[in-house]
Amino acid sequence: MTELTLARGALDRDRLLRLLQDYGVYAGVLVLLLFNFAFTPHFASAANFRTQAVQVAPVLIVALGMALAIGTEGVDLSVGSVMALSTSLLSLYLGYGAWIAALIAVIGGIVVGVANGALIAFVGVQPIVATLALMVAGRGLALVLLPQLKDVRDPGLASLGSGDVLGVPYLVLIAAALALLVAFVVRRTTFGRQVLAIGDSRPAARLAGLPVRRVLVVVYVCSGALAAIAGILATARLTASDPTSLGTLMELSAITAVVVGGTPLSGGRVRIGGTVAGAVLIQLLTTTLIKHDLPPSWTQIAQAVVIVLAVYAARERGRR
């Protein structure tokens, strides 16, 4: 075998890995759609598409914040607990009005984000350790505030959870608007460029005079706020506050959506379009397994396999 043949083989492999990372998530969505159209009864109905869109909205919103954190070569494991904390605060302060309660819930997420950012940026704690601590503390605080499930009966929240505009649910419109906003921030603003620069090389960003600490704090504040919004929307859809289960394993779904969407764990790049497709992929994967009578545990196994494949593709590309 000649050197030219080996070079061509390496080039073809690198091209395949590049295509897998850049477009694999879209191919996966297409394959799952075609499979369900062919083999899943009643899949191709307006009611089913509405249900799928509503269910994916909170995952997408959380994944947007996770994408920013991963873009800085970090991670936010506290997002599920922030959702639980937001539903507890929402229920606790609902007597003051839905908007006031929602604002307090978002402020709760922001406080958790400030704590995460401060530990990472000023204390120097590793992101996985800092956010793990807040994951445990946040869920515990949520259960202290609201020890058990509580019905949420408010006309405004009920309308938010079930209302629509021209057939498009409010939850989907909010998720789409937030995705467009985050995409604009990443691509068109100085803050977005700073996020990518920090993820690419934090020491180099410091030497270039970028406000590394401030940017990191803002990133985790955004992640906390987005997770709180997702918790509010999930509560509005379910018409109940349940800090015991709300947001459980949400960090896994969000990380999967981000990584499968092409944002590398090594930072320096954020793909919002891929993150949206990744969230849709996770939802379709879950739906496919459930509708074909496979136990929920298979969903977690499938997500783990998808993560490993996506990380492997990114790792192999990074070596070249």
ChimeraX attribute file (.defattr): number of C-alpha atoms within 10 A of each C-alpha:
attribute: neighborCount
match mode: 1-to-1
recipient: residues
	/A:1	5
	/A:2	6
	/A:3	8
	/A:4	9
	/A:5	10
	/A:6	11
	/A:7	11
	/A:8	11
	/A:9	12
	/A:10	13
	/A:11	13
	/A:12	12
	/A:13	14
	/A:14	17
	/A:15	13
	/A:16	15
	/A:17	20
	/A:18	17
	/A:19	13
	/A:20	20
	/A:21	25
	/A:22	19
	/A:23	16
	/A:24	21
	/A:25	27
	/A:26	20
	/A:27	14
	/A:28	20
	/A:29	20
	/A:30	13
	/A:31	13
	/A:32	16
	/A:33	18
	/A:34	12
	/A:35	12
	/A:36	19
	/A:37	14
	/A:38	11
	/A:39	12
	/A:40	15
	/A:41	11
	/A:42	11
	/A:43	17
	/A:44	13
	/A:45	10
	/A:46	11
	/A:47	10
	/A:48	12
	/A:49	12
	/A:50	14
	/A:51	11
	/A:52	15
	/A:53	18
	/A:54	23
	/A:55	17
	/A:56	20
	/A:57	26
	/A:58	28
	/A:59	28
	/A:60	31
	/A:61	31
	/A:62	33
	/A:63	33
	/A:64	30
	/A:65	27
	/A:66	32
	/A:67	32
	/A:68	33
	/A:69	26
	/A:70	27
	/A:71	29
	/A:72	27
	/A:73	22
	/A:74	23
	/A:75	27
	/A:76	30
	/A:77	26
	/A:78	29
	/A:79	37
	/A:80	31
	/A:81	35
	/A:82	38
	/A:83	39
	/A:84	34
	/A:85	36
	/A:86	35
	/A:87	35
	/A:88	32
	/A:89	26
	/A:90	30
	/A:91	25
	/A:92	17
	/A:93	17
	/A:94	19
	/A:95	11
	/A:96	10
	/A:97	12
	/A:98	17
	/A:99	14
	/A:100	14
	/A:101	22
	/A:102	24
	/A:103	18
	/A:104	19
	/A:105	29
	/A:106	28
	/A:107	18
	/A:108	22
	/A:109	32
	/A:110	23
	/A:111	17
	/A:112	28
	/A:113	29
	/A:114	21
	/A:115	19
	/A:116	31
	/A:117	27
	/A:118	20
	/A:119	18
	/A:120	22
	/A:121	18
	/A:122	12
	/A:123	10
	/A:124	11
	/A:125	15
	/A:126	14
	/A:127	22
	/A:128	15
	/A:129	16
	/A:130	22
	/A:131	27
	/A:132	19
	/A:133	14
	/A:134	22
	/A:135	21
	/A:136	14
	/A:137	17
	/A:138	25
	/A:139	25
	/A:140	18
	/A:141	18
	/A:142	23
	/A:143	18
	/A:144	13
	/A:145	16
	/A:146	21
	/A:147	14
	/A:148	13
	/A:149	15
	/A:150	16
	/A:151	12
	/A:152	19
	/A:153	13
	/A:154	15
	/A:155	11
	/A:156	13
	/A:157	22
	/A:158	17
	/A:159	14
	/A:160	19
	/A:161	21
	/A:162	15
	/A:163	16
	/A:164	14
	/A:165	8
	/A:166	6
	/A:167	9
	/A:168	13
	/A:169	20
	/A:170	19
	/A:171	25
	/A:172	20
	/A:173	16
	/A:174	17
	/A:175	26
	/A:176	15
	/A:177	13
	/A:178	16
	/A:179	21
	/A:180	14
	/A:181	12
	/A:182	19
	/A:183	18
	/A:184	13
	/A:185	15
	/A:186	22
	/A:187	15
	/A:188	11
	/A:189	11
	/A:190	10
	/A:191	17
	/A:192	20
	/A:193	16
	/A:194	20
	/A:195	30
	/A:196	23
	/A:197	23
	/A:198	24
	/A:199	25
	/A:200	18
	/A:201	15
	/A:202	18
	/A:203	12
	/A:204	12
	/A:205	18
	/A:206	14
	/A:207	8
	/A:208	11
	/A:209	8
	/A:210	17
	/A:211	13
	/A:212	19
	/A:213	16
	/A:214	13
	/A:215	19
	/A:216	26
	/A:217	21
	/A:218	20
	/A:219	28
	/A:220	31
	/A:221	24
	/A:222	23
	/A:223	32
	/A:224	34
	/A:225	28
	/A:226	28
	/A:227	37
	/A:228	36
	/A:229	26
	/A:230	31
	/A:231	35
	/A:232	31
	/A:233	27
	/A:234	25
	/A:235	28
	/A:236	25
	/A:237	19
	/A:238	16
	/A:239	18
	/A:240	17
	/A:241	28
	/A:242	25
	/A:243	32
	/A:244	19
	/A:245	14
	/A:246	22
	/A:247	27
	/A:248	16
	/A:249	14
	/A:250	21
	/A:251	23
	/A:252	17
	/A:253	24
	/A:254	29
	/A:255	28
	/A:256	26
	/A:257	33
	/A:258	33
	/A:259	29
	/A:260	34
	/A:261	28
	/A:262	28
	/A:263	27
	/A:264	25
	/A:265	23
	/A:266	18
	/A:267	23
	/A:268	22
	/A:269	23
	/A:270	30
	/A:271	21
	/A:272	25
	/A:273	15
	/A:274	23
	/A:275	29
	/A:276	25
	/A:277	24
	/A:278	30
	/A:279	30
	/A:280	24
	/A:281	27
	/A:282	24
	/A:283	22
	/A:284	19
	/A:285	19
	/A:286	18
	/A:287	18
	/A:288	20
	/A:289	16
	/A:290	14
	/A:291	14
	/A:292	12
	/A:293	8
	/A:294	12
	/A:295	11
	/A:296	12
	/A:297	9
	/A:298	14
	/A:299	19
	/A:300	15
	/A:301	11
	/A:302	14
	/A:303	21
	/A:304	15
	/A:305	12
	/A:306	18
	/A:307	20
	/A:308	14
	/A:309	16
	/A:310	24
	/A:311	20
	/A:312	14
	/A:313	22
	/A:314	23
	/A:315	15
	/A:316	13
	/A:317	16
	/A:318	10
	/A:319	7
	/A:320	8
